Amino acid sequence: MPALNLFDSLLKLDRRWIYLVILVSVIVSLVGPFAIDVSITAPVSRYHRALDRLPTGSTILVSMDLGPSTLPELEPILVATVRRALGRGLKIVAMTLLVEGPAIGERIMLEAQEDLNREYAQAGEQRRITMGEDWIYLGYRAGYGAVILQLGEQIRRAFPVDYYGTPLDDYPMMDGVHSFDDLELVVAVSGTSLPVDWVSYGHAPFGIPILVGCTAVSAPEFYAYLQTHQMEGILGGLKGAAEYEKLIARPANAMRGMVAQMVVHVLIVILIVLGNVAYFVSRRRGRRLD
């Protein structure tokens, strides 16, 4: 029977065909004009409110504590956050506590500046984002908790110069910005447990609010801090980034990534179901022949 032959073929299918189907599905999902809707969860809503309620001209610190392994999940979080903040007229002091992070953080900041300035030019606006006036990049400093404590007391003690070797006092936006007392909040984006260090050494002793971006697998361990308001909001993985992109009406890589993720998940479920059906049908057929 054709149906039985089909099930036999499924059991003998070379796994490389499965990998090929998944690859094609991901490429089509990312390139094609597809979109899915995402529901807004409370941690993301709180993240959005905490950032959007800041008045224009406020200064925030963004700690880009990510490496290549967590880039697919965390870069959309950083890109959306940085562009939203700069677009609203907030000033950003960016840095990283991971040795893998300096080049990644610099690229994200420069690309955000370039993209926003291109949009302003296309819209005929005179405004431009400028390093030194709207953002600076401190780069990397080793020490985790010790560095956070130094930042809380005196930023220039932890970073006398920025990533490019320029003294912080040479930048107009740093006039009057000396410690956590002069910052509105910290955005800690990391695939590690560093957000807990920001709570322990930043929020606890200095009272500065902490927003967190993390991988999806790490998000549940931070919910307790959210309930106690030691963290003001959380973006967890690609889903959290997609929710935030929806809130700020700026769909980008996270939304496209969610489409690809959904397609692959559905495809895998279908393959699992077909594989199990083929197995049980073939086993029953074998018993009948016996």
C-alpha positions in Angstrom: 0.0 0.0 0.0 1.3 3.5 -0.8 0.6 4.8 2.7 2.6 2.0 4.3 5.5 2.5 1.8 5.5 6.2 2.8 5.8 5.4 6.4 8.7 3.0 5.7 10.4 5.7 3.7 10.1 8.1 6.6 11.8 5.7 9.0 14.7 5.4 6.5 14.9 9.1 5.7 18.5 10.5 5.8 18.7 13.1 8.6 20.5 15.4 6.2 17.2 16.0 4.4 15.7 17.1 7.7 18.6 19.6 8.3 18.1 20.9 4.7 14.3 21.4 5.3 15.0 23.3 8.5 17.7 25.4 6.9 15.4 26.4 4.0 12.6 27.2 6.4 14.8 29.5 8.5 16.1 31.3 5.5 12.6 31.8 4.0 11.3 33.0 7.4 14.1 35.5 7.9 14.0 36.9 4.4 10.3 36.8 3.6 7.8 39.4 4.6 6.3 37.4 7.4 5.3 38.6 10.9 3.6 37.2 14.0 1.9 39.0 16.9 3.3 38.7 20.4 1.5 39.4 23.6 3.1 41.9 26.0 4.1 40.4 29.4 4.4 42.4 32.7 8.3 42.3 32.9 8.6 43.8 29.4 5.9 46.4 30.1 7.7 47.5 33.3 11.0 47.7 31.4 9.3 49.9 28.8 7.7 52.2 31.4 10.9 52.6 33.4 12.8 53.8 30.3 10.0 55.9 28.8 9.2 57.9 31.9 12.6 59.4 32.0 12.7 63.1 31.0 14.7 64.2 27.9 18.3 64.8 28.7 18.5 62.1 31.4 21.7 60.0 31.5 21.6 56.2 31.8 24.3 53.6 32.0 24.1 50.6 29.6 26.3 47.6 30.5 26.8 45.4 27.4 27.9 42.2 29.1 27.6 39.8 26.2 29.8 37.7 24.0 29.4 35.9 20.6 27.6 32.9 22.0 24.7 35.0 23.3 24.7 37.6 20.6 21.6 36.3 18.7 19.4 36.7 21.7 20.9 39.7 23.3 21.8 42.0 20.4 18.2 42.7 19.5 17.6 43.7 23.2 20.5 46.1 23.1 19.7 47.5 19.7 16.1 48.3 20.6 17.0 49.8 23.9 19.9 52.0 22.7 17.9 53.3 19.7 14.8 54.0 21.9 16.9 55.8 24.5 18.8 57.9 22.0 15.7 58.6 19.9 14.0 60.0 23.1 16.9 62.3 23.8 18.4 60.3 26.6 22.2 60.2 27.0 24.0 56.9 27.2 27.1 55.9 29.1 27.9 52.5 27.6 30.4 49.9 28.9 31.1 46.2 29.3 32.3 44.0 32.1 33.1 41.0 29.8 36.4 40.7 28.0 34.5 39.6 24.9 32.3 42.6 24.9 34.3 45.7 23.8 34.1 45.3 20.0 30.4 44.2 20.2 29.4 47.2 22.3 31.2 49.7 20.1 29.6 48.3 16.9 26.1 48.5 18.4 26.6 52.1 19.5 28.0 53.2 16.2 25.3 51.4 14.2 22.6 52.9 16.3 24.0 56.4 15.7 24.3 55.8 12.0 20.8 54.4 11.6 19.2 57.2 13.6 21.1 59.9 11.8 20.1 58.4 8.4 16.4 58.4 9.5 16.6 62.0 10.7 18.2 63.0 7.3 15.5 61.2 5.4 12.8 62.9 7.4 14.4 66.3 6.8 15.2 66.8 10.5 18.2 68.8 11.7 18.9 66.7 14.8 21.9 64.4 14.8 23.2 61.9 17.3 26.9 62.7 18.2 29.4 60.8 20.3 30.4 62.9 23.2 27.2 64.8 23.3 24.6 62.0 23.2 26.7 58.9 24.1 30.1 57.7 25.1 31.6 54.3 25.2 33.8 53.4 28.2 34.8 50.0 26.9 36.0 47.1 29.2 37.2 47.0 32.8 37.9 43.8 34.8 36.6 43.4 38.3 32.8 42.9 38.1 31.5 43.9 41.6 34.5 46.1 42.4 34.0 48.1 39.2 30.3 48.5 39.9 31.1 49.8 43.4 33.7 52.3 41.9 31.1 53.5 39.4 28.7 54.1 42.2 31.2 56.3 44.0 33.1 57.9 41.2 32.8 56.9 37.5 36.2 58.4 36.7 37.9 56.1 39.3 36.7 53.1 37.3 37.2 54.6 33.9 39.6 57.6 33.8 39.4 57.5 30.0 36.9 56.1 27.5 37.4 53.2 25.0 39.4 55.6 22.8 41.7 56.9 25.5 39.9 60.3 25.8 39.5 61.7 29.3 35.8 61.7 30.3 36.0 65.4 31.2 36.6 66.2 27.5 33.0 65.1 26.7 30.2 67.7 27.1 27.7 65.2 28.2 29.8 64.1 31.2 29.8 67.6 32.7 28.1 67.0 36.1 28.0 63.2 35.7 30.2 61.7 38.4 28.5 58.8 40.0 25.3 56.8 40.3 23.7 59.9 41.9 23.9 61.5 38.5 22.4 58.6 36.6 18.7 57.7 36.3 19.1 53.9 35.9 21.3 51.1 34.7 20.4 48.7 31.9 22.4 45.5 32.4 22.2 43.2 29.3 24.0 39.9 29.9 24.0 36.1 29.2 25.6 35.5 32.6 24.7 36.1 36.2 26.1 39.7 36.1 22.7 41.3 36.5 22.7 39.9 40.1 26.0 41.7 40.7 24.4 45.0 39.4 21.7 44.4 42.0 24.1 43.5 44.8 26.7 46.3 44.2 24.6 48.9 42.4 21.0 48.9 43.5 21.5 47.7 47.1 24.2 50.2 48.2 23.3 53.1 45.9 19.6 52.6 45.2 19.9 53.0 41.4 17.1 51.2 39.4 18.2 48.2 37.4 16.7 47.1 34.1 17.8 43.7 32.8 18.1 42.0 29.4 19.0 38.4 29.5 18.8 35.1 27.6 15.4 33.3 27.8 16.9 30.4 29.8 18.2 32.9 32.5 15.0 35.0 32.8 13.2 32.8 35.4 16.0 33.1 37.9 15.6 36.9 37.9 11.8 37.1 38.5 12.3 37.1 42.2 14.3 40.3 41.9 11.5 41.7 39.8 8.9 41.0 42.5 10.9 42.7 45.1 11.6 45.7 42.8 15.3 45.1 42.9 15.0 44.9 39.2 12.5 47.3 37.5 11.9 45.3 34.3 13.2 42.3 32.3 13.5 41.5 28.6 14.0 37.8 28.4 15.5 36.5 25.2 14.2 36.9 21.7 10.6 36.9 22.9 11.2 39.8 25.3 13.0 41.7 22.6 10.1 41.2 20.1 7.6 42.4 22.7 9.7 45.5 23.3 10.0 46.1 19.5 6.2 46.0 19.4 5.8 48.4 22.3 8.1 51.0 20.7 6.6 50.4 17.2 9.9 49.5 15.7 9.8 45.8 14.5 13.3 44.6 13.7 15.5 41.5 14.1 13.7 40.1 17.1 10.3 40.0 15.3 11.9 38.3 12.3 13.7 35.9 14.6 10.4 35.0 16.3 9.0 34.0 12.9 11.9 31.7 12.2 11.8 30.3 15.7 8.1 29.5 15.4 8.4 27.9 12.0 11.3 25.6 13.2 9.4 24.6 16.3 6.2 23.7 14.3 8.3 21.8 11.8 10.1 19.8 14.5 6.7 18.9 16.2 5.4 17.8 12.8 8.4 15.6 12.2 8.2 14.1 15.7 4.5 13.2 15.2 5.2 11.7 11.7 8.1 9.8 13.0 6.1 8.3 15.8 3.2 7.4 13.6 5.5 5.8 11.1 7.2 3.8 13.8 3.9 2.4 15.3 2.4 1.7 11.9 5.5 -0.2 10.8 5.6 -2.1 14.1 2.0 -3.1 13.8 2.5 -4.2 10.2 5.5 -6.4 11.3 3.4 -8.1 13.9 0.7 -8.9 11.4 3.2 -10.4 9.1 4.5 -12.6 11.9 
